[in-house]
Amino acid sequence: MKIGTFAKLFHVTTDTVRYYIELGLLLPDKKNTQYQMNQSCHDDMAFITKLKKFHFSLQEVQEILSYQRVTNFSDHEDINYYNNLLIEKKNQLIKKKDEISKSIQLIEKAVQTSSLTSKEGNFTGVPLSFVNLLYCPKCQILLEMKDVTIKNNYIQKGGLTCTCGYEAAIEEGIIITTNLYETSPYPSYFYDIETIKEMNHSMINLFEKSNFWFQKVLQSIDLKNKLIVETNIDAFVTLPKYIDTLDLSASYVFSGYSLAMLKKVRKRIEGKNPKLNVLYILNTDLNLPLKPFSIDVFVDSYSTNDFSLLNPQFPINVLKNYFKSDSIIVGGYSYYDNWSKSLINISSLYPNSHQYTLYPKYIDENLSVNGFQITQSENIGYCTDPGPFFDYHVKDDKFHMSMYLASTSR
């Protein structure tokens, strides 16, 4: 009998049969280069199949089969030996069954129904303390409010207008500007399960290392009564992970172009501390409805990478009128070596991107032009296969990740 027919008879693959032959579990005849499965193979395979159903490992099967081949289980001593192996395996399975039952019980206890403090439809909104910071990005004057709904010191619904014609809406406590992409630049956002699946573990680990760096640096800065802004949160967001460990008197602004992502960020933050002073803005061009010279700390959680990938500008150049004379930037920046093939892919896949985005010196040179100097930096590593989410990446190119702290040089 040929291997293919033999494999079908026992409902296994031909690779399995060949592997058993290689291990010596099956001893077929051989004619020229072809194996011929004999009656002995049939009997051995039937015995192996039975032992596998008893949950014996291949190593255990090999030992039992060897003992059978020598003794043929022909007397009471041999049979007792085999029976003892079966009883021992039975006891092992009973113990394993008990362990599995306990694990199932623990899993059932660990499964959570929704226990977060913040529930869908029970949100805070725009804190009234932000009203005096809501300015027209064109005229740089205070925005007028109309048809607002206020609940517990939060604006949940209403409109923002300026005499120049600028308008923004407040819906479900989120400011929605008219500066939005017609369609989202990405099919999913950072907190989306599908996005996480498209990132390799090595890339997630680098993001986690950058989170540690952000937290360490921000905790070393005096944030009392400061305004902290993080934009482009759809690609990566860092503050929600440890925001409850920072100064509770600080105010926070999160800006992104996915409403679903903003709601998830809000839900996570309100689950940690619903009393934090936080504003959420749906926006794509960084012309935010915020007061000029109001930002104390800008958290560049790879915002430069994301914004410059989708726009032919450096984000700090757009935001520069929001910074104070002593503002600082705590940032992370990804880049490739100058000769990397991935850089060619970027210009092809993202024709509207800045021509030098993800180049090594892009961050340093553009920060300097916009009045900032890097005072601290650290390369936290690189990844050669970040995952399919990074559609421009060419395998084996080094995708570096670097952290930096910058302050105004003027």
N, C-alpha and C positions, 0 to 999 in steps of 0.2 A: 504494500500500500504506500502511495506517495505521501509526502508531508502535507500537501494541501488537503487531500481527502481525509487524512488522519486528523488534521486540525479541525475541520468542519464536524467530524464525528464527535469531538469532545468540546465543541463550541469555544475554541480558543484560536488565537492568531498563529500564523506560521512562524512568526518571530518568537512567540512563546515556546513553541515546539523546539525550535532551533536552540533557544536559550536553555531548555531542559536537557537537550542533547549535550550542549557545551558543559553543563554542570555535572553530567554523568547520570542524571535521573532517568534518562531514556537511552537505551543502547540499541540503535537500529543497525540493520545490515547496510553495507555500502557497496553499490555497484558503480564502478567508475567514479563519477563525482556526485552521483545521486544517492540519497538516503532512501532505504526501503524499510518502512515501519513494519515490524514482525509481530507475532502473537505476544512475545514478551513485552514489547513496547505497549501493546494494548492493555495487558494486565497491569503493568506498572503505572500507566497513565490513569487507569481506573482507580488504583490505590492512591495515587497522588491527588486526584480530584477529591476523593473522600477525605483525605487528611487535610486538604486545603479548606474543605467545608467545616472541619473541626477547628479551624483557625491555627493550625500548625504553620510555623514559618518555613520557608524553603530550606533553611539550614536544619531545622528539626525534621522535616520530611526526608532530607538526605540521610540523616542519621538513622531514622526508622527504616527507610528503604534498604540501607546497607545491612542492617541487622536482619531484616527479612531475607535478603539475598543469601546471607550466610546460613541462617538457621531454618528458614521457611516456616518459622513459628510451628515447629513440628512436635514439641513436647510442652508439658505443663509449665516448665520454667520459662520458656520463651513466650508462651501465651500470657503468663503472669506479668512478665516484663512489659509486654505491649499494653496489657490492661492497666497497669500502674501508670504508664505514660498517659493513657486516656483519662484516668481519674485525676491525675495531676493537672492536665489541661482543663478538665471540667472545673476544678477548684479555682484555677486561674481565671477562667471565664466568669465564674460566679463572683469572684472578687472584683473583676473588671466591670461586671454588670452593676454591682453595688456602687462602684465609683462613678459610673456613668449616670446612675439614678441620682446620686447626690449632686453631680454637676448639673443635671437637668433642673433640679430643684433650685440650685443657686442661680442658674440662668433665669428661671421664672421670677425669682425675687429681684434680679437685677434689671429686668425689663421695666422700663419706666413709661407710664402714660404721660401726658404733658404736665410736668411739675414745675415749669419755669414760672417765675413771678409775673413776667409780662406775657399776656395772652393776645392772640390775634383779635383786633378790635378794641383792645384795652391799652392804648398807647398814651404817651404823654403829649407830645406835640412840640411846637416852637416855644421855648421858654420866653416869658415876657422880658427877661433880662437881656435878650438879644435884640429887642425892638430898636434900641438906639444904635445898633450896629448894622442894621439893614439899609444899605445905601445902593443907589443906582450905579451900576458899573460903568455907565456912559457919562453921566453928568457928575457923578460923585457927590450927590446930595441925598439926604434922608428920604427913603421911600414912604409914600403914603399908604395907609392900610384901609381896606374897604370890606364890608360884609364879613367881618371876622366873627368866628365862634370861639369863645374862650371858656376853658374848663380847668379849674384848679391851677390857675396861673400859667396855663399853656394855651397857645393858639392852635386850634385843631383844624380850622378851615377859614379860608378868606382869600383876599387878593392883595398884591403889592403893585403899586403903580408909580410912574414918574411923569412929569409934565412933558418930557421928551418923547413919550410913547412907550417907554420900557414897561413891560409887565411880567409878573411872575405870579404863580398861584400857590396857595398852601392847601394841600390835600392830605388828609390823614396825618397831619402834623409834619409833613415833609414839604419843603419849598421846591417847587418845580419851575425851572426857568424855561424860556423858549429856546434857549441855546442847546438843542439836543440833536444827536445823530438821527437821521431818518430811519436808519436801521442799526441795531447794535453791531459794533465791530467784531464781537465775539459771539459764538452760539450759546455760551454759558458764562457764568461768573465764578469768582474764586471759591465761594462757599458751596457751589453746586457740586453734588456728588459726582456727576459725569466729568467735571473739570478735574477734580481730585484724582479720579481714576486715570486721567490722561497725563498725570505727572508721576515720574518714577520716584521710588523711595529716596534715592540719593538726592533728588531735587528738593523733596519735602524736607529732608534733613538739613539741607543748606538754608532753606527758609526758616527752619526752627532755630538754627544757629544765629541767623540775622535777628530773629525775635529776641533772643537772649541779649544780643548787642544793643538793640533799640532800648530794651528795658533798663539795662545797666546804665546807659548814657543818660536816658531821660530821668532816672532816679537820682542822678548826680547833679541835675540842673534845678535851680529854684523855679518852680512852676506856679507859685502862689499867685492867684488871680490873673494868670496868663491865658492868652487865647492860643490854642493849639489846633492846627489845621492839617488834615490828611486828605489828599485828593486821589483820584483814580483808584478808588478802593476795589474796583471790579477785578483788577489784575492781581492785586495782593493788598492785604490790609493787616496792620500790625497792632494798633492800639487796643482793639477790643479784647485781645488776649490777656492783657495785664493792666487795663485801665483802672481797675479798682485798687491797684497798688500805688498809683500816682496821686498827686495833690488833689484833694477833693474840692478845693476852691477854684481850680482851673476850669476854663470853658473849652469845649471841644467842637470842632466842625468837621463833618465827614461829607465828602463830595464824590459822586460817582455817576455813571450813566446807565445803571441798571436799577430800576425801582425795586425789583425783587431782592437785590443785594443790599440796598439801603435798609429795607425792612428787616432783613436777617441780621444786619449789623445792629440795628436798633434793638431788636429782640434780645440779642446776646448781651448788649450793654445794660439794658433795663433789667435783664435777669440777674445781673451782678449788682447793680445799684441804680434803681429808677430815679433817684434824686440827683444824679449827676447832671450838670448843665451842658446839654448836647444839642447841636443843630445839625439837621440832615438836609443836603441840597442835591437835587437831581440836575446835573449839568454836564456838558461835554467840552466846552471850550475854555474853562477856567476863568471866564469873566463872571466872577461870583458876586452876588448882591451883598457884599460886605463893605464896611467902612474902610476908606483908605488908611494906610499906616496903622492897621489894627492887629496884624499877625505877629505874635511874639515868637512862636516856634512852628516851623513847618516840618512835618514828618514826611520825608520823601521815601516812602516804602516802595521803591522801584517805580514811583510816579514818573520820573524822568524817562525810564525805559518805555513805559506804556504810552505816555502822551506823545513822545517823539517818534514812536512807531506809527502813530495814527495821524500825526500833524507835522508839518515841516518847520516846527518851532521848538525852542527850548522852553519848558514850562515856567521856569523862574523868570524868564523874560516877560511872560504874560502876567505873572503874579507880582512883579516887582513893586507896583504901586500900593500893594497891600502890606508890604513889610515895613517895620519900624527901623529906626536908625541902628538899633542894637539887636535886631532879630537874629535868630540862629536857625540852621537847618540840620536836622538829624536824618541822615539818609542811607539808602542802600542803592547800589548801582551794579547792573550786570553788563558784561562786555566780552567781546571775543578778541583774540589776537588779530593783529592787522591783516594777516595773510589768510585768515579763515574763510572757507567757502560759504559759511553761513551768512556772512555779510553781503555776499552777492545775492543770496536768496532773499534777503530782507528787501533790498531795493526792487527785486522782481515781484515779490508777493505783496509788498506794501509800498506802492509807487508814491504815495503821499507822505511817506515818512521823511524825517530829517536825514540828509545824506550821510551824516556821521553818527547816527544813533547806534549804540552798542559798540562803538569804537573805544579803545582804551582811554584816550585823553579827552573825550567828549565832555564828560562831567566837569573835569578840572578847568578846562579852557572856558566853558560857558558860564560857570559859576564866577570866575574871575571877571569876565566881561560885564556881568550883572552885579558887581560889587561885593561878591562873597569870596572868601579864601578858606580853603580846607585847613583846619587846625589839627585834625586827628583823623587817621584812616587805618583800616585793617582789612587785608584780604582774608576772607573766611573759607576759601576753597573754590573748587570748580567741579563741574559735572560734564561728562562727555556724552551722556544720553539723558537729557532732562525729561523726555517723554513727548508724545505726539501733540500735546497742547501747544508746544513751541514749534509750530509748523515750518518755521524757517531754518531750524537747526539741522546741520549736516553731521551725521554720525562721526564720532571721534574728534570733532572740534571741541576745544575747551571752552565751556560756558562759565566764565569767572563771575564770582560774586564778591563785591567789595563794599565795606561800610565806611561812612565818613561823617564828620562833624564839621560844619562850616559856620562862620560868623561874618558879619558885614565888615568890610575893609575900610569903609569911609569913616 
